[in-house]
């Protein structure tokens, strides 16, 4: 005990000296601690407290008002779309690319078919999601004539009840699942299975009518972004695409964080921190007039930048990739969700077959079923694109009961 006490007493001055040196304003330890304190306790909270997908988002203060603002914006877009389609002429505009009423035998194969799957919603009728999506597609196709054909697939059991789909007949081809060719099935066990069967029907019907090389399946609350067609042109030209079963064009923003079990995002996270740290070390070395060195400073800055990216929100970092379609990130697909799915033709036929073999239920909807079918077949490849190429505007679900005042989170 005496020797141990003597050793501790001999070491104490060294620890005190180290602590004294570390607490000096010129010490790297003190500077690093001050930088972290300033960044994570002052700058980021002030800059990010209104960012919906940041860890610093002040949910209790802003969520209700932002949710109401989003609903109001969606309602205004829906009313604008309703007025537009009510006043639209009954014939397609020249060069619009829609050949309403042409017989199946006369139609040659097309490059890209956009199929919009739609049903009447019990909640949220006043938002007119389908009309919003159709208006956006019209604008995109007018800016890019011939980029795609559009098919609206109405799966409502009484087609006339879906008034928004009826309005679109003047401009788009509207295919009705229960319009006389196929009777409603009395043996559908649940709404999730019905949703899957409707999806498979629309996928198959689009393939039969148009013989497309590629199919983009959109749910009626997936609002395409302005960059959709340039991004699709880029994706369809990449080597990976022809061997893909499907490519997901949407993943919920709240699930886009780095801290998740997907290995590819961890590698991206390390890369973002390492790249940023390398640039900072180079700038610091030039400012000091010395050669850059990779050491503890590099490691600290890497961890620091990784933490900044995660806490501020990976979603906002992904938005920088919209500068060019070539910057789109492609990674292995995840389970959720299916608002926008791109299929090569041969793969679309396989997907229809895979989904026809399974029964969906609560907790095992079509997105989960499709993902598990892919996992069960090692030769199939499925991918996901970031950032999202559509915006999910459906605050009210057509399958699940929705809260009368839905929130963004």
C-alpha positions in Angstrom: 0.0 0.0 0.0 2.9 2.3 0.8 4.5 1.7 -2.5 1.2 2.2 -4.3 0.6 5.5 -2.5 4.1 6.6 -3.4 3.6 5.7 -7.1 0.3 7.6 -7.2 1.9 10.7 -5.6 4.7 10.5 -8.1 2.3 10.5 -11.0 -0.1 13.2 -9.8 2.0 16.1 -10.8 2.3 14.7 -14.4 -1.5 14.5 -14.6 -1.8 18.0 -13.2 0.7 19.3 -15.7 -1.1 17.6 -18.6 -4.5 18.9 -17.4 -3.0 22.4 -17.1 -1.6 22.3 -20.6 -4.8 20.9 -22.0 -6.9 23.7 -20.5 -4.8 26.5 -22.1 -6.7 28.3 -24.9 -3.9 27.4 -27.3 -4.2 23.7 -26.6 -5.7 21.5 -29.3 -7.8 19.7 -26.7 -9.3 22.9 -25.4 -9.9 24.2 -29.0 -11.5 20.9 -30.0 -13.8 20.9 -26.9 -14.7 24.6 -27.6 -15.5 23.8 -31.2 -17.8 20.9 -30.2 -19.5 22.9 -27.6 -20.1 25.8 -29.9 -21.3 23.6 -32.8 -23.5 21.1 -31.0 -24.9 23.3 -28.3 -25.2 26.6 -30.1 -24.9 26.7 -33.9 -26.7 23.5 -34.9 -29.6 24.0 -32.5 -30.1 27.5 -33.8 -29.7 26.5 -37.4 -31.7 23.2 -37.4 -34.5 23.6 -34.9 -37.0 24.1 -37.8 -35.6 21.3 -40.0 -38.2 18.5 -40.0 -35.7 15.7 -40.4 -33.0 17.0 -38.0 -32.3 15.7 -34.5 -32.6 19.3 -33.4 -36.1 19.7 -34.7 -38.3 21.3 -32.0 -41.2 18.9 -32.5 -43.4 20.2 -29.7 -43.2 23.8 -30.9 -43.4 23.4 -34.7 -44.9 20.0 -35.7 -48.6 21.0 -35.5 -48.2 24.3 -37.3 -46.0 22.7 -40.1 -48.5 19.8 -40.5 -51.3 22.3 -40.9 -49.4 24.3 -43.4 -48.6 21.2 -45.4 -52.3 20.2 -45.4 -53.3 23.6 -46.5 -50.7 23.6 -49.3 -51.9 20.2 -50.5 -55.5 21.4 -50.4 -54.7 24.5 -52.5 -52.8 22.3 -55.0 -55.8 20.0 -55.1 -58.3 22.7 -55.8 -56.1 24.2 -58.5 -55.8 20.8 -60.1 -59.6 20.3 -59.9 -60.2 23.6 -61.6 -57.7 22.8 -64.3 -59.1 19.4 -65.2 -62.7 20.6 -65.0 -61.8 23.3 -67.6 -59.5 21.1 -69.7 -60.6 20.4 -73.3 -61.7 16.9 -74.1 -58.9 16.2 -76.6 -55.2 15.9 -75.8 -53.0 18.7 -76.7 -50.9 18.3 -79.8 -47.6 16.5 -79.1 -48.7 15.5 -75.7 -48.0 11.9 -76.4 -51.3 10.5 -75.3 -53.3 8.6 -77.9 -56.6 8.1 -76.1 -58.8 5.4 -77.6 -56.3 3.8 -79.9 -56.8 0.1 -80.2 -54.5 -2.4 -78.6 -53.5 -4.0 -81.9 -52.5 -0.7 -83.4 -50.2 0.3 -80.6 -46.5 -0.3 -80.9 -44.2 -0.8 -78.0 -43.2 2.4 -76.1 -40.1 3.2 -74.2 -41.5 4.2 -70.8 -45.0 3.7 -69.5 -46.1 5.6 -66.4 -49.0 3.7 -64.7 -50.9 5.5 -62.0 -52.8 3.1 -59.7 -55.7 4.9 -58.1 -58.8 4.2 -56.0 -61.3 6.5 -54.3 -60.3 7.5 -50.8 -62.9 7.7 -48.0 -60.8 10.3 -46.3 -59.1 13.3 -47.9 -61.4 13.6 -51.0 -61.0 17.3 -51.0 -57.2 17.1 -51.6 -57.6 15.4 -55.0 -54.3 13.6 -54.9 -54.8 11.9 -58.3 -55.5 15.2 -60.0 -52.4 16.7 -58.5 -50.3 13.9 -59.8 -51.9 14.1 -63.3 -51.4 17.8 -63.5 -47.7 17.4 -62.6 -47.3 14.6 -65.2 -48.9 16.8 -67.8 -46.4 19.6 -67.1 -43.5 17.2 -67.2 -44.6 15.6 -70.5 -45.2 19.0 -72.1 -41.6 19.9 -71.2 -40.4 16.5 -72.5 -42.6 15.4 -75.4 -42.5 11.7 -76.0 -40.7 10.8 -72.8 -43.4 8.5 -71.6 -47.0 7.3 -72.1 -49.4 7.6 -69.2 -52.1 5.1 -68.1 -54.4 5.8 -65.2 -55.6 2.5 -63.7 -58.8 2.9 -61.7 -59.3 -0.1 -59.4 -62.5 1.3 -57.7 -65.1 -1.4 -57.6 -67.7 1.1 -58.9 -65.6 3.1 -61.4 -68.0 6.0 -61.6 -67.6 6.6 -57.9 -64.1 7.7 -58.5 -64.9 11.2 -59.8 -61.3 12.3 -60.2 -60.5 9.4 -62.5 -63.6 10.1 -64.5 -62.3 13.7 -65.0 -59.1 12.5 -66.4 -60.7 10.5 -69.2 -60.7 13.6 -71.4 -56.9 13.7 -71.4 -55.5 10.3 -70.4 -56.4 6.7 -71.1 -58.1 5.4 -68.0 -58.3 1.6 -67.5 -61.0 0.3 -65.2 -60.4 -3.0 -63.4 -64.1 -3.4 -62.7 -65.4 -1.8 -65.8 -67.0 -4.9 -67.1 -64.0 -7.0 -68.0 -63.3 -8.2 -64.4 -65.8 -8.6 -61.7 -65.0 -7.7 -58.0 -63.7 -10.7 -56.2 -65.8 -11.7 -53.2 -63.0 -13.6 -51.6 -60.4 -10.9 -50.9 -59.4 -11.6 -47.3 -58.3 -8.1 -46.3 -57.5 -4.6 -47.7 -53.8 -5.3 -47.9 -54.4 -8.3 -50.2 -56.8 -6.2 -52.3 -54.2 -3.5 -52.6 -51.7 -6.1 -53.8 -54.1 -7.6 -56.3 -55.0 -4.2 -57.7 -51.3 -3.4 -58.1 -50.6 -6.6 -59.9 -53.6 -6.1 -62.2 -52.5 -2.6 -63.2 -48.9 -3.8 -63.8 -50.0 -6.6 -66.0 -52.6 -4.5 -67.9 -50.1 -1.8 -68.7 -47.7 -4.4 -70.1 -50.5 -5.9 -72.3 -51.7 -2.5 -73.6 -48.5 -0.7 -74.3 -45.7 -3.4 -74.6 -43.3 -0.9 -72.9 -39.5 -1.4 -72.4 -39.8 0.0 -68.9 -42.7 0.6 -66.5 -42.9 3.3 -63.8 -45.7 2.3 -61.3 -47.0 5.3 -59.3 -49.5 5.3 -56.5 -51.9 8.2 -56.8 -50.4 10.1 -53.9 -46.8 10.1 -55.3 -46.2 13.5 -56.8 -43.4 13.5 -59.4 -40.6 16.0 -58.9 -39.4 18.2 -61.8 -36.3 16.1 -62.1 -38.1 12.8 -62.7 -37.6 12.2 -66.4 -34.0 13.4 -66.6 -33.2 11.2 -63.6 -35.1 8.2 -65.2 -33.1 8.7 -68.4 -29.9 8.5 -66.5 -30.9 5.5 -64.4 -32.1 3.5 -67.5 -28.8 4.1 -69.2 -26.7 2.7 -66.3 -25.3 -0.8 -66.5 -26.9 -2.1 -63.3 -30.4 -1.4 -64.5 -30.9 -4.2 -67.0 -30.1 -6.7 -64.3 -32.4 -5.2 -61.7 -35.8 -6.5 -60.6 -36.9 -3.1 -59.6 -35.6 0.3 -58.6 -37.4 2.2 -55.8 -37.7 5.9 -56.4 -38.9 6.8 -52.9 -37.9 6.1 -49.3 -39.5 8.0 -46.3 -37.3 10.9 -45.4 -37.5 10.1 -41.7 -35.8 6.8 -42.4 -32.9 8.3 -44.5 -30.5 8.8 -41.5 -27.0 7.4 -41.5 -27.6 5.6 -38.1 -29.4 2.5 -39.4 -28.5 -1.1 -40.1 -27.8 -0.6 -43.7 -24.0 -1.1 -44.3 -23.9 1.1 -47.5 -25.0 4.2 -45.5 -22.3 3.6 -42.9 -19.7 3.5 -45.6 -21.2 6.7 -47.1 -21.1 8.3 -43.6 -17.4 7.4 -43.2 -16.7 8.7 -46.7 -18.4 12.1 -46.0 -16.5 12.5 -42.8 -13.2 11.5 -44.3 -13.6 13.7 -47.4 -14.6 16.7 -45.3 -11.8 16.1 -42.8 -9.2 15.8 -45.6 -10.3 19.2 -47.1 -10.2 20.9 -43.7 -6.8 19.4 -42.8 -5.5 20.7 -46.2 -6.8 24.2 -45.5 -5.4 24.3 -42.0 -2.0 23.1 -43.2 -1.9 25.8 -45.8 -3.0 28.5 -43.3 -0.2 27.3 -41.0 2.4 27.0 -43.8 3.2 23.4 -43.0 2.8 20.1 -44.9 -0.6 18.4 -44.1 -0.4 15.3 -41.9 -2.9 12.6 -41.1 -3.1 12.1 -37.4 -5.2 12.7 -34.4 -6.4 16.0 -35.9 -7.7 14.2 -39.0 -9.4 11.5 -36.9 -11.1 14.2 -34.7 -12.3 16.2 -37.6 -13.6 13.1 -39.3 -15.7 12.1 -36.3 -16.8 15.7 -35.8 -18.1 16.1 -39.4 -19.8 12.7 -39.2 -21.7 13.8 -36.2 -22.6 17.2 -37.8 -24.0 15.4 -40.9 -26.1 13.0 -38.8 -27.4 15.5 -36.3 -28.2 18.2 -39.0 -29.9 15.5 -41.1 -28.7 13.3 -44.0 -31.8 14.2 -45.9 -30.6 17.7 -46.5 -27.1 16.6 -47.5 -28.8 14.3 -50.1 -30.5 17.3 -51.7 -27.1 18.4 -53.0 -27.3 15.4 -55.4 -30.1 17.1 -57.3 -27.6 19.3 -59.0 -27.2 16.7 -61.7 -28.8 13.3 -62.5 -25.3 11.8 -62.6 -25.0 12.4 -58.9 -27.9 10.1 -58.0 -27.0 7.5 -55.4 -28.0 3.9 -56.1 -27.9 1.4 -53.2 -29.5 -2.0 -52.4 -33.3 -1.7 -51.8 -34.9 -1.6 -48.4 -38.4 -2.8 -47.3 -40.5 0.3 -47.2 -42.2 1.6 -49.5 -43.8 1.4 -53.0 -45.2 4.8 -54.0 -42.9 4.9 -57.1 -41.3 1.8 -58.6 -39.4 1.4 -61.8 -39.3 -2.0 -63.6 -37.7 -3.2 -66.7 -40.2 -5.1 -68.8 -38.9 -8.6 -68.2 -38.6 -7.9 -64.5 -42.1 -6.5 -64.3 -43.5 -9.8 -65.5 -41.5 -11.6 -62.8 -42.7 -9.2 -60.1 -46.3 -9.8 -61.1 -45.7 -13.5 -60.8 -43.9 -13.2 -57.4 -46.7 -11.1 -55.9 -49.4 -13.4 -57.2 -47.9 -16.2 -55.2 -48.1 -14.5 -51.8 -51.0 -13.3 -49.6 -50.7 -9.9 -48.0 -52.0 -9.0 -44.6 -51.5 -6.4 -41.9 -47.7 -6.3 -41.2 -47.0 -8.0 -44.5 -48.1 -5.5 -47.1 -47.0 -5.6 -50.7 -43.7 -3.8 -50.1 -42.7 -6.2 -47.4 -43.9 -9.2 -49.5 -41.9 -8.1 -52.6 -38.8 -7.4 -50.5 -38.9 -10.8 -48.9 -39.4 -12.5 -52.3 -36.2 -10.8 -53.5 -34.4 -11.9 -50.4 -35.5 -15.5 -51.0 -34.0 -15.4 -54.5 -30.3 -14.5 -54.4 -30.1 -14.1 -58.1 -32.5 -11.1 -58.1 -31.2 -7.6 -57.5 -33.3 -4.7 -56.3 -32.1 -1.1 -55.8 -33.1 2.2 -54.3 -32.4 5.7 -55.5 -31.6 8.7 -53.4 -32.7 11.5 -53.2 -36.3 10.8 -53.8 -37.7 11.4 -57.2 -41.3 11.7 -56.0 -42.9 13.4 -53.1 -45.4 11.5 -51.0 -48.4 13.8 -50.5 -50.9 11.3 -49.2 -51.8 12.3 -45.7 -54.8 10.0 -45.8 -54.3 6.3 -46.6 -56.5 4.3 -48.9 -55.8 1.2 -46.8 -55.4 2.2 -43.2 -57.6 4.4 -41.1 -56.0 7.8 -40.8 -56.0 10.3 -38.0 -58.4 13.2 -38.8 -55.5 15.6 -38.3 -52.5 13.8 -39.7 -49.0 15.0 -38.9 -45.8 15.1 -40.9 -44.1 12.8 -38.5 
